[in-house]
Amino acid sequence: MSKESLFKEIFEANSKKIYHLCYGYTGDDESANDLMQETFMKVWQNLDKFRNQALISTWIYRIAVNTCLSYLRVEKRHPKDELTDNIIETKGEEISEKNEQISSLYKCIAQLEENERIIITMVLDELPYAEIAAISGISEGNLRVKIHRIKQKLTEIYNKYERF
Amino acid sequence: MKDFEALKVIWHNQITLPKVSHEDVFKKIRKAKNGLSRRLLIEIIGMCIATIAILSIWWIIPFTMWTTHLAIIIFLACCLYYIIAMIGNYQQINYDKLINKPEDYINYLKAYKEKRYVLNTRKYRLYSIFLSLGFLLYFVEMSFLMPQWLTILALVLTFSWIAYSSFVLMRIYIKREESKLEGMIHNLERIQKQFEDNDL
């Protein structure tokens, strides 16, 4: 398989989830696309190194997480409030109820801490706990406790948000 | 009241899709490269037109002095030298396999930047010197055919143009080209460095 076809296959298998991670992290569609593009540029640039990695999705997720962290450090952005407000305001009444729920969910995710945002998007995308532990560098035991707390926190924020 | 499972359902219902394709990733790297290739190609075509024009003048006008013939030979040699140098550069930047060797791409760009710098400075200086010599020899015959004031005016305008090209335009050109290449190298190195720092 040529390098280009391998990359295409990897991209198609992972891009959607990586985009969700970036979107959950930045809360902004444009930035999420930029970050996803940068992530896959790194993947392409270092595809040879991947051959030693056990699981490509773990490897790509780690690149994406680091890319998001670097992005925020460089941009000095705090996506907590702006992002989903923006989504709701700009798209306004046109968006369907489903989209509104998604926007609310992203807005609530934006209120979590940095590492919580990363973990929860992976949980929502149903990544195995072992993989999330490998990506986030937390032991599986600690991760389970952490995930439990984040789930509770997000649910609370969402329900509170829905009431208003 | 919703539980986490309900949030998960909402999450999986989302239709927001990434707007970036794998092709876009390649395009981003290729875009800068293609910009350089296009400019080089335009330069090659421009120089070919100039060569044809010089050959036509040489063929049509019956010059009588050896200095003019020598001047035209120098002009043609300059054009040929420039075309060969440009074609070499154009072929290098169009070497498609480079995109398949990302790890070599940074080193290639650095070497290319060096080569372009030598071409745009040392080699261009030599080219300008010969071009000036060619014009000096050419104006020997012209001085017998044209009024003195017109010869002086043509000489002043020609050498002013050569000086302006060498000291103003060429510097701007070098700066622009260098910053474009530097940008490409910087972006690729930044990615590489982040990757190493993260020690994935």
Interface residues (C-beta under 8 A of the other chain):
Chain A: S2 K3 E4 F7 K8 F11 E12 S15 K16 I18 Y19 H20 Y23 D29 A32 N33 M36 Q37 E38 F40 M41 K42 W44 Q45 N46 L47 D48 K49 Q53 W59 R62 I63 N66 T67 S70 K98 N99 Q101 I102 L105 L124 D125 K151 Q152 L154 T155 Y158 N159 E162
Chain B: M1 K2 D3 F4 L7 K8 I10 W11 H12 N13 Q14 I15 T16 L17 P18 K19 V20 S21 H22 D24 V25 F26 K28 I29 N100 P102 E103 L188 I191 Q192 Q194 F195 N198 L200
